[in-house]
C-alpha cells in the first residue's frame, strides 16, 4: 500500500498544473493538422482524415460505453476529423448527430464473462465432489475454448466488414475504445488477411484489468498471462510497432500491460462529461445530505454490502433525519439470475424495507440526462467496491464524482484510494481531522480500510462536510484538466505516425469540380 501511495503521489501533479483546461499545448504539428483539416472540411473534401471509434459493447444509448464514445468523437470533431462510429449490430444510430457516420458491424461485446472460470466458492471439495469438479472444469474448458474461437472469428469478420465499408486510408485514426485480448486476437486475424489494416494508426485503450487481484497474485495466473501476452504480440507483429499505440486509464493497468509485451503504454485518463466540470461551484440541494451510490448493482461494486452500511448510518438517531440515501439499483443481469448474483438481489430486497424518505432506489437504467442529474444532486458518494478488482481498474463513477467536486468514500489499497491521496496528503487511517498534516485539505474524500468502517466514515463526513466539500472543489480543478476528453484525444494524436501529411496532400491534389 505504501508503494502504491508513493507512486500515486508522484504520477501527475506537475502535468496537471502545466495543462490548459482543454489540453491544447501540443506544438506546431498538431496545430497545422487541425488547420489543414478545417480547410478540407470547409471545402467539403471527401479525403479529410477520419477518426473511427470501435466498440462492440456499445449496444444502446445508455451507460458508460455510450457516453465515452460520444465524448471522444465530439473532441475528435474539434480537431477537424470526420467521425465514424463502429458499434454493436444492435445499436441504433437514430440518436447520433446527423454528421456522424455509423457502421454497426460487430456481433459480440468486447468482454465476455462466460469465458471466466466458474465460481466454486472457498470450500475445497473432496471425494465425489472433487471428481465432479474436475469433470466440470474439463468440460467448461472445452466449451469456453470453442466459444472463444467463435468470438475471435466474429471480431475478425467485423474488422474486415468495417474496412470494406469505410475504406480507411493513411491519415485516418482508428480507436479501439475498449480493447481486450479477444478484440486484439480478432484484429490480428483480420490484419493477416488484409494489408490495408497496417496502413493506418491504431489506438487501443484498456479499461479493465486482465489479471485478477494485486501484483503478488499475478504469477499464479499462468493461463491468463499467457493468453494476454499472445494477443498483444499477435497484434503488434501484424500491425507493427509504429502503427499500434497502447493506452490505459490507470498507471497500474499500464504497468500490467507493459510487463506482458505491450511495450510503451501511456496512462491517458477517462473522459468526463463537460457538464460535470462544475468544480464544486453548483449549489447544494436543500434538504437532507444525499449519500449516493451510482452505477449498476453488481458484486464487484459492493452493492451487496449497502444494506449493512445503510443500517449502520440510519441506526444513529441523531444522524438519520439529516441524511438520505439515493441508490442506483438496476441489475446488470437478467432474472432469474445465476447463484453468484443472489446476494445482489437479496440486498435490493433488504433496502426496499426502508421508506422512500430515507432510501430512494432507482430500479431502472438511467439515460445520460438522468445519470447526470444523479451525479450533480449528490452530496457524498459511497463506493464499497471490491479493492482486488479495482486495484488497477479505473472507476468511471469516481472520475465523474470528483470532476463535479463531490467528495467520496472509497476502499483502501486500490486505484481509487491512490487518487484521493495522490497530492501529498498523509495516509492516515480513516477520517482526517484538523490535527493532521495541512496537506489533507486537498484530499477530496475518505479512505476505508474495511467495509465495517464505512458507516463511521459517513458519520465523520457529515459532521465535517463543509471542509470536505471545499477540498473536493479544489481537487476538481486539476482533476478535470487531466480527464478532459479534448486533452485525451490530443494525447493520442501526438503519438500518431500520420498527423497531417496525407490530408494536406489530398487537399493539394483535390480535383476541381
C-alpha positions in Angstrom: 0.0 0.0 0.0 2.8 2.4 0.8 4.5 1.7 -2.5 1.2 2.4 -4.4 0.6 5.6 -2.4 4.1 6.9 -3.2 3.7 6.1 -6.9 0.3 7.7 -6.9 1.6 10.9 -5.2 4.3 11.3 -7.8 2.4 10.5 -11.0 0.9 13.6 -12.5 0.6 16.8 -10.3 3.1 18.6 -12.4 1.5 17.5 -15.7 -1.9 18.6 -14.5 -0.7 22.0 -13.4 1.0 22.6 -16.8 -2.0 21.8 -19.0 -4.6 24.3 -20.2 -8.2 23.3 -19.4 -8.6 21.9 -22.9 -5.2 20.4 -23.0 -4.2 22.2 -26.2 -0.4 22.6 -25.7 0.9 20.0 -28.2 3.0 22.0 -30.7 3.2 23.1 -34.3 2.5 19.7 -35.9 -0.9 19.2 -34.2 -1.9 22.8 -34.8 -1.0 22.5 -38.5 -3.0 19.3 -38.8 -6.1 21.0 -37.2 -5.9 23.9 -39.6 -5.5 21.6 -42.7 -8.5 19.5 -41.8 -10.5 22.6 -41.1 -9.8 23.9 -44.6 -10.7 20.5 -46.1 -14.0 20.5 -44.1 -15.0 23.9 -45.3 -14.4 22.8 -48.9 -16.3 19.6 -48.4 -13.3 17.5 -49.2 -14.1 13.8 -49.1 -10.4 12.9 -48.3 -10.5 14.7 -45.0 -9.0 12.4 -42.3 -11.4 10.3 -40.2 -11.5 9.3 -36.6 -13.1 5.8 -36.4 -14.2 4.6 -32.9 -14.8 0.9 -32.5 -16.8 -0.6 -29.5 -18.6 -3.9 -29.9 -20.1 -3.4 -26.4 -22.0 -0.3 -27.4 -25.5 -1.6 -27.9 -27.8 1.2 -26.9 -27.8 4.9 -25.9 -27.2 4.3 -22.2 -24.3 3.6 -19.9 -20.6 4.4 -19.9 -19.8 2.9 -23.3 -22.2 5.3 -25.0 -21.1 8.4 -23.1 -17.4 7.5 -23.5 -17.8 7.2 -27.3 -19.7 10.5 -27.6 -17.2 12.5 -25.6 -14.3 11.1 -27.6 -15.9 11.6 -31.0 -17.1 15.2 -30.1 -13.4 16.0 -29.3 -12.2 14.4 -32.5 -14.6 16.7 -34.4 -13.0 19.7 -32.7 -9.7 18.6 -34.2 -11.2 18.7 -37.7 -11.9 14.9 -38.2 -14.9 13.4 -39.8 -16.0 10.8 -37.3 -17.2 7.2 -37.8 -18.7 5.0 -35.1 -18.5 1.2 -35.4 -20.7 -0.2 -32.6 -22.6 -3.5 -32.0 -25.0 -4.7 -34.6 -27.9 -4.0 -32.2 -27.0 -0.3 -31.9 -29.5 2.3 -33.3 -27.9 5.4 -35.0 -31.1 7.4 -34.5 -29.7 9.3 -31.5 -26.4 10.3 -33.2 -25.7 13.7 -34.7 -26.5 13.7 -38.5 -22.9 14.4 -39.5 -21.7 11.2 -37.8 -21.4 8.0 -39.8 -22.4 4.8 -38.1 -21.4 1.3 -39.2 -22.8 -1.3 -36.7 -20.7 -4.4 -37.8 -19.7 -6.1 -34.6 -21.7 -9.1 -33.3 -20.1 -9.6 -29.9 -19.2 -7.4 -26.9 -15.7 -6.5 -26.1 -15.7 -8.7 -22.9 -17.4 -12.0 -22.2 -18.0 -13.1 -18.6 -19.0 -16.6 -19.8 -15.3 -17.3 -20.6 -14.2 -16.8 -17.0 -13.6 -19.7 -14.7 -16.7 -20.9 -12.8 -17.1 -19.7 -9.2 -16.7 -22.7 -6.9 -16.6 -20.8 -3.6 -14.0 -21.1 -0.8 -14.6 -24.7 0.3 -12.3 -27.4 -1.1 -14.3 -30.3 -2.4 -13.5 -34.0 -1.5 -14.4 -37.4 -2.9 -17.3 -37.4 -5.4 -17.4 -33.6 -5.2 -13.8 -33.4 -6.3 -14.4 -35.8 -9.2 -17.4 -33.7 -10.2 -15.4 -30.5 -10.1 -12.6 -31.9 -12.2 -15.0 -33.3 -14.8 -17.0 -30.0 -14.8 -13.8 -27.9 -15.2 -12.6 -30.0 -18.1 -16.0 -29.7 -19.8 -16.1 -26.0 -19.1 -12.6 -25.6 -20.6 -13.6 -27.3 -23.8 -16.8 -25.3 -24.1 -15.1 -22.0 -23.4 -12.3 -22.8 -25.9 -14.9 -23.3 -28.6 -16.8 -20.1 -27.7 -13.5 -18.1 -27.7 -12.7 -19.2 -31.2 -16.2 -18.2 -32.4 -15.9 -14.8 -30.8 -12.5 -14.1 -32.2 -13.6 -15.2 -35.6 -16.6 -12.9 -35.3 -14.4 -9.9 -34.3 -12.2 -10.6 -37.3 -15.2 -10.6 -39.6 -16.3 -7.3 -38.1 -13.0 -5.6 -38.8 -13.0 -6.8 -42.4 -16.6 -5.7 -42.9 -15.7 -2.2 -41.4 -12.8 -1.8 -43.8 -14.9 -2.9 -46.8 -17.5 -0.2 -45.9 -15.3 2.6 -44.8 -12.0 2.0 -46.8 -9.7 3.7 -44.3 -6.7 5.5 -45.7 -3.3 6.7 -44.3 -4.1 9.6 -42.1 -7.2 8.0 -40.6 -7.1 7.2 -36.9 -8.8 4.0 -35.6 -9.6 3.9 -31.9 -10.4 0.7 -30.1 -12.4 2.4 -27.3 -12.4 -0.7 -25.1 -9.6 -3.1 -26.0 -9.5 -6.7 -24.8 -7.4 -9.7 -25.7 -10.5 -11.1 -27.5 -10.7 -8.0 -29.7 -6.9 -7.9 -30.3 -6.9 -11.6 -31.3 -9.7 -10.8 -33.8 -7.8 -7.8 -35.1 -4.6 -9.7 -35.7 -6.5 -12.5 -37.5 -8.2 -9.9 -39.8 -4.9 -7.9 -40.4 -3.1 -11.1 -41.6 -5.6 -11.3 -44.5 -6.0 -7.6 -45.2 -2.8 -5.4 -45.7 -4.9 -2.2 -45.6 -5.1 -2.5 -41.8 -1.4 -1.9 -41.4 -1.6 1.4 -43.3 -3.4 3.4 -40.6 -2.8 4.3 -37.0 -4.5 2.1 -34.4 -5.1 3.3 -30.8 -6.0 0.6 -28.2 -7.4 1.7 -24.9 -7.6 -0.7 -22.0 -10.1 -0.1 -19.2 -10.3 -3.4 -17.4 -7.6 -5.4 -15.7 -6.8 -8.7 -17.5 -5.3 -10.2 -14.3 -7.2 -10.6 -11.0 -6.1 -9.1 -7.7 -2.8 -7.4 -7.0 0.7 -7.9 -8.4 1.7 -10.6 -5.9 -1.2 -12.7 -7.2 -0.3 -12.4 -10.9 2.4 -15.1 -11.1 -0.1 -17.9 -10.3 -2.4 -16.9 -13.2 -0.4 -18.7 -15.9 -3.2 -19.1 -18.4 -4.4 -15.5 -18.2 -0.9 -14.1 -18.5 0.0 -16.3 -21.5 -3.3 -15.5 -23.3 -2.8 -11.8 -22.8 0.8 -11.9 -24.0 -0.1 -13.9 -27.1 -2.9 -11.4 -28.0 -0.6 -8.3 -27.5 2.2 -9.9 -29.5 0.0 -11.0 -32.4 -1.5 -7.5 -32.9 1.9 -5.9 -32.6 3.6 -8.3 -35.0 0.9 -7.9 -37.7 0.4 -4.1 -37.5 3.9 -3.0 -36.5 5.2 -1.0 -33.5 4.9 2.3 -35.3 1.2 1.9 -36.1 -0.1 0.4 -32.9 -0.4 2.7 -29.8 -1.3 1.4 -26.4 -3.2 3.3 -23.6 -4.6 2.5 -20.2 -6.9 4.5 -17.9 -4.6 3.9 -14.9 -0.9 3.7 -14.3 -1.3 0.4 -12.6 -3.0 -1.1 -15.6 -0.3 0.4 -17.9 2.4 -1.3 -15.9 0.5 -4.6 -16.1 0.2 -4.4 -19.9 3.8 -3.3 -20.4 5.0 -6.3 -18.4 3.2 -8.6 -20.8 4.7 -7.3 -24.0 2.7 -4.2 -25.0 5.8 -2.0 -24.8 5.2 1.7 -24.3 1.7 2.0 -22.6 0.6 5.5 -21.8 -1.8 6.3 -18.9 -4.3 8.6 -20.5 -7.3 9.2 -18.2 -11.0 8.8 -18.6 -13.0 11.4 -20.5 -15.5 13.3 -18.4 -18.9 14.8 -19.2 -18.3 18.6 -19.8 -21.5 19.3 -17.9 -19.9 17.8 -14.7 -17.0 20.3 -14.7 -18.6 22.4 -12.0 -15.5 22.1 -9.7 -18.0 22.3 -6.7 -19.4 25.7 -7.7 -23.0 24.4 -8.1 -25.3 24.9 -5.1 -26.2 22.0 -2.9 -29.8 21.0 -3.0 -31.8 21.9 0.1 -32.9 19.1 2.5 -31.0 16.2 3.9 -27.5 15.3 2.8 -27.8 13.0 -0.2 -25.5 9.9 0.1 -25.3 8.4 -3.4 -24.4 5.0 -4.9 -24.2 5.2 -8.7 -23.8 2.5 -11.4 -25.3 -0.9 -12.0 -26.0 -3.2 -9.0 -23.0 -5.6 -9.2 -21.0 -7.8 -6.9 -17.7 -6.1 -7.8 -19.2 -2.7 -6.9 -20.1 -4.0 -3.5 -23.9 -3.5 -3.9 -24.5 -6.5 -1.6 -22.8 -4.5 1.3 -25.1 -1.5 1.0 -27.8 -2.8 3.5 -25.2 -3.0 6.3 -23.8 0.5 5.5 -27.3 2.0 5.3 -28.4 0.3 8.6 -25.2 1.4 10.3 -25.9 5.0 9.4 -29.7 5.1 9.9 -29.4 3.4 13.3 -27.9 6.7 14.6 -31.0 8.5 15.8 -29.3 12.0 15.6 -27.9 11.4 12.1 -30.8 9.6 10.4 -33.0 12.7 9.9 -30.1 14.6 8.3 -29.3 12.1 5.5 -31.0 10.4 2.6 -29.5 7.5 0.6 -30.0 7.6 -3.2 -29.1 4.3 -4.7 -29.0 3.3 -8.4 -30.3 -0.3 -8.1 -30.9 -1.6 -11.6 -29.4 -5.1 -12.1 -26.6 -5.7 -14.7 -28.0 -9.2 -15.2 -31.3 -10.9 -16.1 -33.7 -12.5 -13.7 -33.8 -15.3 -12.7 -30.1 -14.9 -12.1 -27.2 -17.2 -11.5 -26.2 -18.3 -8.0 -23.3 -15.8 -7.7 -25.7 -12.8 -8.2 -28.2 -13.9 -5.5 -26.6 -11.6 -2.8 -27.2 -8.6 -5.1 -30.9 -9.5 -5.4 -31.2 -10.1 -1.7 -29.5 -6.7 -1.0 -32.1 -4.8 -3.0 -34.9 -6.6 -1.2 -33.3 -5.6 2.1 -33.0 -1.9 1.0 -36.6 -1.9 -0.1 -37.7 -2.3 3.6 -36.7 1.3 4.3 -39.1 4.1 3.5 -38.6 6.4 0.4 -37.8 9.3 2.8 -34.6 7.5 3.9 -33.6 5.3 0.9 -34.5 6.1 -2.7 -34.0 3.2 -5.0 -33.6 3.8 -8.8 -34.6 0.4 -10.2 -34.4 1.2 -14.0 -31.3 2.1 -16.1 -30.7 5.8 -16.4 -30.3 7.7 -19.6 -27.4 10.3 -19.8 -29.5 13.2 -18.6 -30.9 11.3 -15.6 -27.4 10.0 -14.7 -26.0 13.5 -14.9 -28.7 14.7 -12.5 -27.9 11.8 -10.2 -24.2 12.9 -10.0 -24.8 16.6 -9.7 -27.6 16.2 -7.0 -25.3 14.0 -4.8 -23.6 15.4 -1.7 -21.4 12.4 -0.9 -20.6 9.1 -2.8 -20.1 5.8 -1.1 -18.1 3.3 -3.2 -17.8 0.0 -1.3 -16.1 -1.6 -4.3 -14.0 -4.8 -4.3 -10.5 -3.5 -3.8 -8.9 -6.5 -5.5 -11.0 -6.0 -8.7 -10.2 -2.3 -8.6 -6.6 -2.4 -7.7 -5.7 -1.5 -11.3 -9.1 -0.6 -12.7 -10.5 2.9 -13.2 -13.9 3.7 -11.8 -16.0 6.0 -14.0 -18.2 6.9 -11.1 -15.3 8.1 -9.1 -13.9 10.2 -12.0 -17.3 11.8 -12.5 -17.9 12.5 -8.8 -14.6 14.1 -8.3 -15.0 16.1 -11.5 -18.2 17.6 -10.1 -16.4 18.5 -6.8 -18.3 15.9 -4.7 -16.4 14.0 -2.0 -16.3 10.2 -2.0 -15.6 7.3 0.4 -13.6 4.6 -1.3 -11.8 1.4 -0.2 -8.1 1.3 0.6 -5.3 -0.4 -1.3 -6.7 0.2 -4.8 -6.6 2.7 -7.7 -9.4 4.8 -6.1 -7.6 5.3 -2.8 -4.4 6.3 -4.7 -6.3 9.1 -6.5 -7.6 10.5 -3.2 -4.1 10.5 -1.7 -2.0 11.4 -4.7 -1.5 15.1 -4.0 0.8 14.5 -1.0 -1.9 14.0 1.7 -0.9 11.9 4.7 -2.0 8.3 4.6 -3.6 8.2 8.0 -6.3 5.7 8.6 -9.9 6.7 8.2 -11.2 10.3 8.6 -8.5 13.1 8.6 -9.2 15.9 11.1 -7.6 19.3 11.8 -4.7 17.7 13.7 -3.4 16.0 10.6 -0.9 17.5 8.2 -2.1 20.6 6.4 -1.9 18.7 3.0 -5.1 16.9 4.0 -7.1 19.9 2.9 -6.5 18.7 -0.7 -8.0 15.3 0.0 -11.4 15.1 -1.7 -12.6 12.0 0.2 -12.1 9.4 2.8 -10.4 6.0 2.7 -12.0 3.0 4.4 -9.6 0.2 5.5 -12.5 -2.2 5.7 -16.2 -2.4 4.9 -17.0 -2.1 8.6 -15.6 1.4 8.6 -18.0 2.8 6.0 -20.8 3.8 8.5 -18.3 5.6 10.8 -16.7 7.4 7.9 -20.2 8.6 6.7 -20.9 10.0 10.1 -17.5 11.7 10.1 -18.1 13.1 6.6 -21.5 14.6 7.6 -20.0 16.2 10.8 -17.2 17.9 8.8 -18.9 18.2 5.4 -18.2 21.8 4.6 -14.4 21.3 4.8 -14.6 18.0 2.8 -16.7 19.6 0.1 -14.2 22.6 -0.2 -11.3 20.1 -0.5 -13.2 18.3 -3.3 -13.8 21.6 -5.1 -10.1 22.4 -5.0 -9.1 19.0 -6.2 -11.5 19.1 -9.1 -9.6 21.9 -10.9 -6.6 19.8 -11.8 -8.6 16.6 -12.0 -10.9 17.8 -14.7 -7.9 19.0 -16.7 -6.4 15.6 -16.7 -9.6 13.8 -17.6 -10.9 16.3 -20.2 -11.7 14.4 -23.4 -10.0 17.0 -25.6 -6.7 16.5 -23.8 -7.1 12.8 -24.1 -7.7 12.9 -27.9 -4.8 15.4 -28.3 -2.6 13.0 -26.4 -3.5 10.2 -28.8 -2.9 12.4 -31.8 0.5 13.5 -30.5 1.8 9.9 -30.9 0.2 9.2 -34.3 2.6 8.5 -37.2 0.5 10.4 -39.8 -0.7 13.7 -38.3 -1.4 15.8 -41.3 0.7 14.8 -44.3 -1.8 12.7 -46.2 -4.7 15.1 -45.5 -2.6 18.0 -46.7 -1.6 16.1 -49.9 -5.2 15.2 -50.6 -6.1 18.9 -50.2 -3.3 20.0 -52.6 -4.3 17.4 -55.2 -8.0 17.8 -54.9 -9.6 18.0 -58.3 -11.8 21.0 -59.0 -15.4 20.4 -59.9 
